[in-house]
Amino acid sequence: MKFKGSAWVSVLVMLLALSTAALATEKGFLWDGTQWKDMSNDIKVAYVKGIGNMADFENAAGGSGPAACIAKGFVDELKTKSIAAVIAEVDKFYKENPTKLNLPVVAVIMQRCTKLCAPTAEKK
């Protein structure tokens, strides 16, 4: 049963990724706060699981270089946090920083939920 749920979420994430990729033209597309604030909780869960699964895949592939290092750190750091906690941190960040809606969701997760990327210093 758990596998079926995971498979369904993975399919949903892939479909969302493919549909957003089809909408993106010329330059890359990263979901940011403008999309995040309009997502249902189910989509937020799928997003967090999707990037977690991608990091797990990168680790299993045994790659090297910066991407493999980030993926390993991401998995190691987030294994102690629940998906709900990650979503709450992202929600809180965008609520507290409405002028930073253009910051990609993955950057917010890396800054707020891991020690891999230090939070950006506020300009004074």
C-alpha positions in Angstrom: 0.0 0.0 0.0 2.8 2.4 0.9 4.5 1.7 -2.4 1.3 2.5 -4.4 1.0 5.9 -2.6 4.7 6.7 -3.3 4.3 5.7 -6.9 1.2 7.9 -7.3 3.0 10.9 -5.8 6.0 10.3 -8.0 3.8 10.1 -11.1 2.0 13.3 -10.0 5.4 15.1 -9.5 6.5 14.0 -13.0 3.3 15.1 -14.6 3.6 18.5 -12.9 7.2 18.8 -13.9 6.4 18.0 -17.5 3.5 20.3 -17.6 5.5 23.2 -16.2 8.4 22.4 -18.5 6.0 22.6 -21.4 4.9 26.1 -20.2 8.4 27.3 -19.7 10.0 28.8 -22.8 13.6 29.5 -23.6 14.9 29.7 -20.0 14.8 27.3 -17.1 11.8 27.2 -14.7 12.0 27.0 -11.0 8.9 27.2 -8.8 9.1 30.2 -6.5 6.9 31.8 -3.9 4.4 33.1 -6.5 3.5 29.5 -7.4 4.0 28.1 -3.9 1.4 30.4 -2.3 -1.2 29.1 -4.8 -0.4 25.4 -4.3 -2.6 23.0 -2.4 -1.1 21.1 0.5 -1.1 17.9 -1.6 1.0 19.6 -4.3 3.4 21.0 -1.7 3.8 17.5 -0.3 4.4 16.1 -3.8 7.0 18.9 -4.5 9.0 18.2 -1.3 8.8 14.4 -1.9 9.9 14.9 -5.5 13.0 16.9 -4.7 13.8 14.4 -1.9 13.4 11.5 -4.4 15.7 13.3 -6.8 18.3 13.7 -4.1 18.0 10.0 -3.2 18.4 9.1 -6.8 21.5 11.2 -7.2 23.0 9.5 -4.1 22.1 6.0 -5.4 23.7 6.8 -8.7 27.0 7.4 -6.9 27.8 10.6 -8.9 30.5 13.0 -8.0 31.0 16.7 -8.0 28.9 19.5 -6.6 25.5 18.0 -7.4 26.3 14.7 -5.7 27.6 16.6 -2.7 24.5 18.7 -2.4 22.2 15.7 -2.9 24.0 13.8 -0.1 23.9 16.7 2.2 20.2 17.4 1.4 19.2 13.8 2.1 21.3 13.6 5.3 20.0 16.9 6.6 16.3 16.4 5.8 16.0 12.8 7.0 15.3 14.2 10.5 12.5 16.5 9.4 9.0 15.7 8.5 7.5 16.9 5.2 5.0 18.9 7.1 7.9 20.7 8.9 9.6 21.5 5.6 6.3 22.9 4.2 5.7 24.9 7.3 9.2 26.5 7.0 8.6 27.4 3.4 5.2 28.8 4.1 6.6 30.8 7.0 9.4 32.2 4.9 7.2 33.5 2.1 4.7 34.9 4.7 7.4 36.8 6.5 9.2 37.9 3.3 6.5 38.9 0.8 9.1 40.8 -1.2 11.1 37.6 -1.8 8.4 35.6 -3.7 10.8 35.4 -6.6 13.2 33.2 -4.5 13.0 29.6 -5.7 11.3 27.1 -3.4 14.3 24.8 -3.4 16.6 27.7 -2.3 14.2 28.4 0.6 14.3 24.7 1.6 18.1 24.6 1.4 18.4 27.8 3.4 15.7 27.2 6.1 15.8 23.5 6.5 19.4 22.5 6.0 22.9 23.8 7.0 24.1 23.4 3.4 23.3 27.0 2.5 23.5 29.7 5.0 20.5 32.0 5.1 21.0 35.1 3.1 22.0 38.1 5.2 19.5 40.9 5.2 20.8 44.1 3.6 20.8 47.1 5.9 
